Structure formats: C-alpha cells, structure tokens
C-alpha cells in the first residue's frame, strides 16, 4: 500500500465577467477526475478554486449594468458554483479573490518582495480621460494615425498602414468611454523585478516533473530575449486591492489572482479543516504537494511571475503545473453563429453532464494537446460505450437476480479466474489515472466491458432461464456479470461520479473507492433502475440552436439581394464583396518555427496575430504549413507574415492548425509573403 500523500490541487480561476463554457470545462473536468482518482487511492486531497474577481473589465461591466462591482462578482460567483456543481466538479471550497484573506496574503507577499529589493517605481506617461477621471488603456483610445493619417485608429497601432506607436502620439485622440479629449499625464507605476530571478527560474522550469517538456522549451524564448520588469500596478479608478502605502495604486489583477490559491486554501482550513496547518503546505520546506491545473494560455504567469513572487516572499513554489490545450468543436474554434460556443448552462438544459465528462476523459492525456468535441463522435461514443456496453451489463443481469432470486447473488463465484482478471486490471488503470493518462484508462476499462458482455453472450442466461427460470446456473452467470460490472464502475467512478453513486446504491455496497475492487459480491442487491439513457441527436441539435447568435437580419437580406443581382456567368467568374470580406487576413509575427517530426513537408509555426483573452493577455496560434521543401525554420523565425485567421481550424495528426500563411508560387518555386517588421501583429489587411 502506498503512503498517504497530502495534496493541494487548484484550477485556473475563471474570470468573474462571464459564463462558464465548454472550453472552460475541459480543464476543470480534467482536474476533478484526477482529484477523485487520487482520493480513491486513499490520499488526502484538498481541491480549491475561486473566481478571479478584479480588473477594469469587471469595473466597467458593473457600471454598464448600474450595479456595484461587488454585486456583479457575487452574482457571477453563484452562477459559476451552480455550473460546476452540476458538472460534478468537486471543489472543497470555492472562493473569490475579492476577500480579506486574499488581500492580507497579497499585501504580505508584496511587502516581502519590496523589502528584498524586488520592486521598482518608474514614471509612465499615459493618456488620461478628464471626464471619467481615469487613465486609458490602448483599447479605450481612438484617433488619427500619426503616420498615414487614417482616422478611427486604436491607441497602439494603425490597422490601415500597420504602424505601431504610443497612444500619446495619436492625432486628435479621444476617449471611447466619454468621447472627450484625453490629456497626457505621468504616473508612477510599480514594477516587479523579474530579472532578479532569472537564474532561479531557469533551474525551476527545468526541474524534473515541474513542467511538460514542450512548455519548458517554449519558456526558453523568454530567457533568450531576457526577462524584463513586470508592471504590477494600475491607477485609480480600478476594482481591486490597493497597493500598500499608496493612495491611488492598485495591484494588477495577475498579482492577486494566483495568490487567491493560497487564500482559498486558508479559508477552507479555517472553516472546514482546523486540524491542518497552512504553513505545512506553503512553507519552503513543505513536504506536501501543490499542483496547478491551468490552460496553456496562462503558462507564463504561472511558470515565471508566480514562482518568482513566491520565492521572493520565502514561500514554497508549486510541485508541478499540469497544462491542458484548447477546445475546438467539430474541428473548429467555438462559434456563436454556428452554435458551437456552448455555455455550461445551455448544455445542462439538453444533456446529461456525465456524457461530457466521459467524452473529455476519453480524449485527455498528460500531453499539452488541443482537444476536439466532435458532436457526432460524442453521440456515438457515449451511446456505444456507456449505454451499449457498461450499463448494458447491469441491465442484462439484474432482471434475473431481482425477479428470480429475490435480489440475492450467488454465495460463491462461478468464474474466479475471470473476476480476478478484472481485479488485477485495476493496477494499470489506477496508474493511468495517477499519470493523468485518462484516455488510456478509458481504453482499458472499455476492453473489460467488452469482455464482460462477451461472457454474458457466451453463457446466454436468458436461454437457460427459459427452460429453468430458477436455475442455479442463471444465478451464477448473472452474479458474475454484476461483479464484473462492479469492478468496471469502480474504475469509472472518478469520471462518472453520479453513475457510480447510482450503481453503488443498486449494488448495495458502502463505497466505490479503488480498494473496493478486491471485494467479490455475494450479498443482496437492490432493485435495478435504468442508469443512463442514450443521447438523442435531436437534443444535441436543440443545444446548438439554443447556442446560436444569428447575424442581423438586415445583413442577411442585403447579401441575398446582391446574390440575386448576379448573373450565372458572374457567379462562376467573380466573387462579390461580401465573399471577399469573409476572408480575414492579419499581420502575424513568427514567434517560433520548427520542423515536424514524422512530416517532412510540414513546418510548425507559433504566431502572434494580435489575439487576446478576456483580460487582454496575448494568445498565440498554432499553424502547420507545407513549405518545408522551400524553407528552413531559422529562415522564418522572427519574420512578419500574413495569416488567414478565420479559416476553419484543421485537425491533423500532429495537432490543430489554426490558420494559413500566405505564399506565392510560380514554376514550382514558392515564396512566403513577408512584410516589413514595422507592421504590428494583428493589423488587418484591407
């Protein structure tokens, strides 16, 4: 028996400015399955999370809704908790970063780093809205481009000529919040001296088991270019925590958000586990394990800034980061117009949440890979595996035990070798869970389900019962079948907690933990009730329809009218302006270019196309291009190219390609279209 481990698990904090959707749930379900598996192994696992509740976006949304930010984040937290509960995500404690405890730890960590010389103060000149009395970020400023004189351009770059500039260089700038003319104003900003931790972080990111190798390799880019000071302050007005010893400076949201892991844990101990010590988990010599489940879009914060802040304040750092990829639906990015941007609440109106837990588990591994929710495959897999295989075992056997043997299983096992095979299979399955190789675990469990159904098919208890309804042989066969079902459901319990609980009640056992697999059942079971229904494709289609956000009808009518005016020759020869407008081409910076192992024709690109998340943080794109015959990766590294950004993502053997790089070809020679390096990533080509 392995020693009992003390484990703290956290999930990335959902932003308190929107609803939970399928893309979010991928990471939370992955973490929850691992937590349940580790608990089933007998370890002491604490699982906490919180809403990320600070920032300008929340402040402005609350103002638009004519409520306080506190009221907004409270209502969003209730919604998030409800959705997580329905999907079986078993947080021990779900908190908010807007808590007194989080402020105290944020203050302590900041002051410790300040005392250690890790904080700098530098003047920063920004545009200030005199009407709203606030400094303006680039997205809240528009004006005339200082280079090409194009109007209505944002405060960081021109979408017409691609010129980058400071917002203070705009001609006739205006605030998009008040339409007033902003003024220049200098403000002191607080910076965290990340370069002080370069040596520490280079070692930390390469510690065995700390990060996936692909992530550690990507972080090397930051070390090669040199770490820079990190701006950790925002000026008032801002919804967040005020920086100690200042009157109008607030912590940037990414300062107090990860500290929320610590605060949520502390609040859980105070309210539920006073037997445990916070220091035993967070002091530098702690033997407890701390794991963060995060998406690959927030790796930099968790793998660089977060461990550096902790180290500077003399706290322990995470044992490891477990990183998941993005989710596509039907091979494409989630889309509101196609109905594939599916909110948790919408899904729950139409489908059993355990369907999704199972499907995600069948796809997930310990690799940093994107996952695809193919809805046709989703229907097929759930119906075939869960209903057609697993539940079918119980329903085929239970009716005989319930009706002909007064619910009583056989006193002795008629197939000890077969049952022992199922018991011993647990050793490999449990190891797969521990290593987060859920898809491997599912494959082995389904192989057991096939064996169980084959056994029942071979023995044909229904045929024997026709001749002798109370035959001992029928009781023995069905008792073996239900014992096999018991082992399968024990193994599936981390993935399907609700189905496992229903099965526990039917089988009349005390627990579905992994150790329960060793028990051979000989007692009375309860009356069998249907455990799971097949997915009706109509319900999936209804979910899609409920998720759609249609284009304004005027646009549709306009397009139809223009189409009618075209002759047949026109349609075969030309595209209209609406067709051309559908193609979105953006300036892209090549952050990384590599050969693809096993694909001689492909190069893999990591591109900056100006994408940002809800918090304004940069997101990259993965693109495969069949140009390896014409270019070496180093020839394109750091170059500026054109990317078609609204091309449907394509699932390939080596990953998902999220765009297309433009090139020209003539007489068998191909040339990638390169742009001047002065062009800004994300600028739209017109």
Buried (B, 14 or more C-beta within 10 A) or exposed (E): EEEEBBBBBBBBBBBBBBBBBBBBBBBBBBBBBBBBBBBBBBBBBBBBBBBBBBBBBBBBBBBEEEEEBBEBBBEBBEBBBBBBEBBBBBBBBBBBBBBEBBBBBBBBBBBBBBEBEBBEEEEBEBBBBEEBEBBBBBEBBBBBBBBEEBEEBBBBBBBBBBBBBEBBBBEEBBBEBBEEBBEEBEBEBBBBBBBBBBEBBBEBBBEEEBBBEEBBBBBEEBBEEEBEBBEBBBBBBBBBBBBBEBEBBBBBBBBBBBBBBBBBBBBBBEEEBEEBEBEEBBEEEBEBBBBBBBBBBBBBBBBBBBBBBBBBBEBBBBBBBBBBBBBBBBBBBBBEEBBBBBBBBBBBEBBBBBBBBBBBBBBBBBBBBBBBBBBEBBBBBBBEBBBBBBBBBBBBBBBBBBEBBEBBBBEEBBBEEBBEBBBEBBEEBBEBBBEBBBBBBBEBBBEBBEBBBEBBEEBEBEEBBEEEEEBEBBBBBBBBBBBBBBBBBBBBBBBBBBBBBBBBEBBEBEEBBBEBBEBBBEEEBEEBEEBBEEBEEEBBEBBBEBBEEEEEEEEEEEBEEEEEEBEEEEEEEEEBEEEEEEEBBBBBBBBBBBEBEEBEEBBBBBBBBBBEEEBEBBBBBBBBBBBBEBBEBEEBEEBBBBBBBEBBBBBEEBBBBBBBBBBEEEEEEEEBEBBEEEBBBBBEBE
